[in-house]
Amino acid sequence: MNLLKFLFTLIIAFYFTSCSTLKLSPAEFGWAIESVLKVDTDGFVKDDRYSISFNVKAMFFEETKDSLSYMDKSIRLIRNNEGFYFMTSPNFKNVYVFTVIQNAFELKEKFLITESGLKKPAFNQRLPFIELIDGEKTYKLTSKGIDGGLK
């Protein structure tokens, strides 16, 4: 009976230790400065500095409801310390916050910045926020939205 209890305990211990995951923390994922990426004719942007490439057609369509609105455009991209990607473009009304899933970005949040559209947006890392500057207006952004409103 003791041998049976020992084997059962050993199997349970092995099961639980094999299911644990390795965690490396703390980790900081933020980028100090934004990337300004030109959209190519196929709707892709690429940043060699961060070895990142992806298609933005769906984001432009979400924003404008025009399937060709990405043509001759650029996006502003920055990553916060939590690992979320913030994206916008001139004339966008919104900032899009994405998380990474297998071989894709998945929209986490979309929040309205201005009904009139951004003129010259620029992102900066200002811990614990992502700062969005558009002319004289500055916004403090988190992955959940605008923190504290307009500055």
Order of alpha helices (4+ residues) and beta strands (2+ residues): alpha-beta-beta-beta-alpha-beta-beta-beta-beta-beta-beta-beta-beta
